[in-house]
Amino acid sequence: MKGAEASGAPSTADDPDTGRAADRAGGEPVGLAGGGLARRATADPLFRLVAYALEAAHGRPPAAVWSAPYAFHLGSPGLVAAAGWPTAAAAAPRTDGLVRLSSLAHPADSCDLPLTLSGPPPTAPDWAVRPYTVLRALARAGHGRGGTDLHVQGSLTGAAGLATAEPAECAMALAVADVHAAAGERPDRADLARLLAGALPDGDDGLRRAVLFARPGRALLVGPEPRRRQRYVPFDPAASGARLVLVAVRGEAADRSRELARAVSCARRAGALSAWQPGPRPGRSVLVLLPEARLTAVRAAVAEDFRGRGRPVPRFLNIAVAGAARREE
């Protein structure tokens, strides 16, 4: 990964009075708290990537980078938790009312859109419709009416079977609210939870609240409304000698329900304790809780069954019960 000189992005010497880079077409000068991640060898590769990608795509470093965990439902009603896999969003504020959106998952579909508060939204690539809806809702609430440069990227794809929309929405909302806030002010997560629930009612509010309020080794008990005071219950498989594993099947959608049931049956025979869907709607994966000592046996049993029937072997992804979204410094 090379620096801004290789990408054509302006260097931090563009503004000699402040030592900050400034876009010539309406971007505010931004500090390097977020942009510095792109060149910090010790930073998580995903966060370095999104910081660099925003600079490469839009010609300026981010003012902030936020990470947001993927989230999942537990087998019990109303319980959600966060997974130790993140989505990241990098943002830089603008003053010209323009939204510039990009994602490495959609490299040919970056877009520049006017940020309008009312009326029909502008035409946008399919992937950018929800991000634009988030930014528009934020602007209506007073966050970022001047516009924003925004880049978002996840560490997992939809093939893993965990919901991708909710962590991306939360990461974007936090990043945009942050870069447009007064110095020292941090986004109000309860307000953002309500804003996202209103702007995107087809999303999973429980998962969003896990993304925003989760704690490591805890499950969050969600009620009908986001609240500042959250209720938690212990949920730390590693602390009790267990493992939580996401098993994602591959192949045709019409076969997934049957193949997931087959994977669960094999896992149980090999020693798994329980299994459940990570979301309220049937998908391509199940979460399996098993004794740590049975991990190899369970994986081998499932793989052998699928391979023996000429089916693609499911993916296994270890899940740590993680904390909430955070600003990456």
N, C-alpha and C positions, 0 to 999 in steps of 0.2 A: 504494500500500500504506500503510495507516494503522497507528497504533500500538495499544498494548494498550487505551487508553481507548475506541477505536472498537469493539474486538472484545468488550468486556466483561471482558477479562482483568484481574487485579489488577495494580496498579502496583508498582514496586519499593519504594514507601514503605510497603508492608504490614507490613514488619518493621523498625521504626525503629532497633532495636538493632544489626542486622547489615546493613541496606541490601539485604536479599535478599527475594525474593517467596516466599511460602509458601502452599501449598494447604491449605484448611481441613479436608480430609477424608483426611488421611493422607500427604500429600506432604511430603518433607523440604524445608526452605528450601534454595534453590539459588542459587549465584552466577551472575553474568551473563556468564561467559566464552562460553557458547553462545548465551544469549538476546540478548546484545549484537549478534549478527550480524543480527538482524531489523531493526535500525535503523542499520546501518552502510552508508552509501551506496556505499562502495568494495568491499563484499563481493560475491562471485559471487551472481547473482540466485537460483539454486537454493538456496544455503545460507541466504540471507535468507528465502526462502520457507518452507523446512522449519522454521526457528526460529520464524518468525511463526505458522505453521500449528499447531505444537504448543501454543503459547501460546493461540491462538484456540480450539483444540479442547478443551484440558484446563485452561486457566486459570492457567498458570504457564510461565515461560520455561524453555528447556532448560539443563541443566548442561553439556552437550557436544553438538556436532554433528560427525559423522564423514562423510567422503565415501569412496566405494569405486568404483573404475573397473569398467566393463564389461570383459569379457575374452574372448579367442578362442583357438582352436587354430591353429597354423600347419600348413602342409602336411606337415611332417615329424613322425613319431610322437614323442610325449612333449614337444613344444615348445608352450608357451603364452605369451601376452603380454597386456598390459593396453591398453585403448583410452582415448583422452583424452576420454571421456564419462563422467560420474559418476552414481551413485546416492547419495542422502544420507539419513542418519538422525539425528534429534534425540531426545534422551532426557533425562529428569529422574527422579531416584530417589524411591521411595515407601517407606513403613514399614508399611503396612497390609496387605500381601500381595495387592494388587490390581494387575492389568495393564490399562492403558488404551491401546488401539491405534487409530491413525488413519492415513489416507493420502488425499491429494487425488485419487488415482486411484480411490478408492472413497468419495466424500464422504457417501453415505447409509449406510455400513456401518462406522462407528466402533463400538467395543465396549469394555465394561468386563468383565473376566473375573477370577475368583479364580485366583491362582497356586498350583496344586497340584503336589506333587512326585511323586505316584503316583496310580494309578487312571485311569479314563477321563478324557480331557480334557473341559473344558466345551464346550458347543455354541458355535460361533463362525461368523461369516461365512466363506465359502470363502476369500477372500483372506487372512484372518487366521490360518488354520490353521498355515501354515508359520512365521510370526512367533511364534505362541504356542509352537510346538514348540521354536524356538530359545531363547526365554526360559525355558521349562521346563528344557531341557538346561543352560542357564547356571546356573539356580537350583540344580539338583542338584549342580553343580560348585562351588557356593558363591558364585556371582555374582548378586546381586540378588534374594535370597530375600524381601526386603521389598516387592518389586513395582517397577514402572516405568511411567512415562508415555512413550510412544514414537510418533513420527511418521516415516514413511518415504516417500520420493518419488524417482522416477528422472527422468533427463533424456531417456530414450528409452522408447518403448513396445515391446511384442512385435513390432509391425509392422516394426521396423528389422531384425529377424532375429538380434540378439545375445541370448544368454541373459540373462534379467532376474532369475532367482531367486538365483543365486549372489552377485552383487554386493550385492543387498538383504540377504541373510543375513549376509554379512560386515560390512556397515555396521551392521546392528542389533547383532550380537554385540559388535563393538568399542565401540559407543556405550554399550551396557548395562554391559559389563564396566568401562568407563572410569568411568561415573558412580557405580558402587558400589565403586570401588577406593579404597584409602587415598591420602591426599594425596601427590602426586608420583609415584604408581605408574601405569605404563602397562600396557595389556593384553598378555599373552603371546600373540603371534600363532600360534606353533606349537601351543600348547595349544588355542587356539580352532579351528585347522584340524582337529585331531583330534576335538574336541568336535562340530563341525559334520558331519564325515564320519560319526561314529557316530549322531548324531541324525537326519540326513537322508541315508541311504545311497543314495537314488535320485538325488541331485544329482551334479554333475560336480566331483569333487575337484580335478582339474587346474585348472579355471577358478577355483575358490575359492583355490587356492594362487597363481595369477597375481594375483588381487585383493589378496591379503595380502602378497605378497613381490615383486611386479614392480619393475623398474627402467626408467627412461626409456631408449629406444634399445637395449633388451636383451630377448631371449626367455629364458624360464625353462625349464630342462630338468627335468621332474618325474619322480621315481622312485616306488616303491610306497608310501613313507611320508613324511609331512611331517617335515622336519628343519630345524634352526636354520641349518645351512650350506646355502646354495642354489647351484646351478650355473647359470651364465648364458652365453649366446652372443650376439654382436652381432646386432642386428636393428633397423636404423635406416634405413628407406627414404629419408627426407628427406635424410640425410647423403650419400647416393649419387645424388642427383638423381632419385629415384623417388617415386611416390605410392602409398599404400595406400588403396583405396577400397572401401567396402562397397556392394554393389549388391543392393537388396532388391526383389523382384517383388511385384506386387499381384494380387489376383484370387482365384479359387477354389483351395482347397488341392489339389484333384486335378490342377490344371494347373501347379503350381509347379515340379515337377521338370523338366518339359519346357521351361517358360519360362526357368528358370535356365540350362539347357543352351543355349538359344537366345541368352540374354544373353552368356554366356561366349564362344560362338562369334563373335558380333558384336564383342565386345571384343578378342578375339585377332586378328581380321582387321584391326582398326583400330590394333593395336600393343601390346596388353597382353602382359606377359611371362608371367604365370602366374595361376591362379585356384584357389581351394579353399573348401571349406565351413568356416565359423567354428566349428562344433561337430561332435561325432561322429555326430549324427543329422541326416538330411536336413531342411532347414528352408526358409525363405523367402528366404535371401540367400547370396551368395558374396562372398569377399574377392578383390579383383583388384589385382595389383601391376603397375604400368605406369610407363614413363618419364614424368617430369613434363611433357615437351614434347608428349606424346600424350594428356594428360588431356582436353582439349576435344574432340579427334577421337574418342576412345573414347566419351565421353558422347553426342556427337552421333550416332555410328553406332548405338548401342544405342537411343537415343530414337527415331531415324528408323525403325528396324526395327519397334519396338513400335507406334509411332503409325501406321505404314503398314498394319499388320494390325488396326488398331482395338483394340489392347490398351492397358491402362493403362501409362504409361511408368514404368519402375522408378525407385525412389528411389536417389540417390547420396549417400553419406555419407563425408566424408574422415575417415580414421583416423590419429591420431598415436599412436605407441608410448609409453605413459605409465608413470608410476610407481605404487606401491602405494597402498592405502587410507591415509588420514591424518586426523588431527584438525584441524578447521577452527577457527582461532583468531580 
